[in-house]
Amino acid sequence: MTAPLTPPPPPHEQSSHQTWQAPPAGTVGGMYEQDGPGMKTEVREAGVIAVAVALSGVLLGALWWWLAPHVPLVGQHSGNSWVVYFKNAEDTEGEQAIGVDGTFTLLALAFGVVSAVAVFLLRRRGGVPLVAALGLGGLLGSVLAWRLGVWMGPDTDVIAHAKAVGAGVAFSTPLKLGAKGALLAWPLAAGVVHLGLTALFGPRDPELEVPGEGGYGGPPA
């Protein structure tokens, strides 16, 4: 008698659920980590950027002193006192103030744009430390430019200046920033431009794969 043949083993049945695979190295929770420096390095770089931006306020102050309108004044000796008035009758204090404040504001906006573009080209990355460094550096640079321009300009004591140059001799009005809000033009412009450049040209995070479509952890369709 012939012994019955041993039946072949049943085909391997695949589990109805795919085996979960660990996410690849360099990911957290299935999302890729963006390569970049650590927080300490970013803070250190932000400090250097803030100092560099603030020091560029020296150039802003020099340009403001050079480009701001200088209205001529004339002093006259009247009895025991001195009287100072505009040399040109059509000049007014309001027009001179608008010209001085407007020149500072336009220059500060330009410095904000240039500093934001320079920082973005150097770092090619956004982040809170960089934006804070641009804002703080821009504000300090504006204050430095304001005080430097006033110091480089004519004497703020117009009576003493009139006495020094003599009666009937024209001299320029001192630089005075009437609209202190102009000090915020640089940091605001730098922050907005840098955020815009980061949103348009900054690095992108890779798209997260949908489970079940070539990924892991999902049952087959």
HELIX and SHEET records of a PDB file:
HELIX    1   1 MET A   39  LEU A   55  1                                  17    
HELIX    2   2 GLY A   57  LEU A   67  1                                  11    
HELIX    3   3 GLU A   93  ARG A  123  1                                  31    
HELIX    4   4 VAL A  128  MET A  152  1                                  25    
HELIX    5   5 VAL A  158  VAL A  165  1                                   8    
HELIX    6   6 LYS A  180  LEU A  184  5                                   5    
HELIX    7   7 ALA A  185  PHE A  201  1                                  17    
SHEET    1   A 2 THR A  27  VAL A  28  0                                        
SHEET    2   A 2 MET A  31  TYR A  32 -1                                        
SHEET    1   B 3 SER A  81  PHE A  86  0                                        
SHEET    2   B 3 PRO A  72  SER A  78 -1                                        
SHEET    3   B 3 ALA A 170  SER A 172 -1                                        
END                                                                             
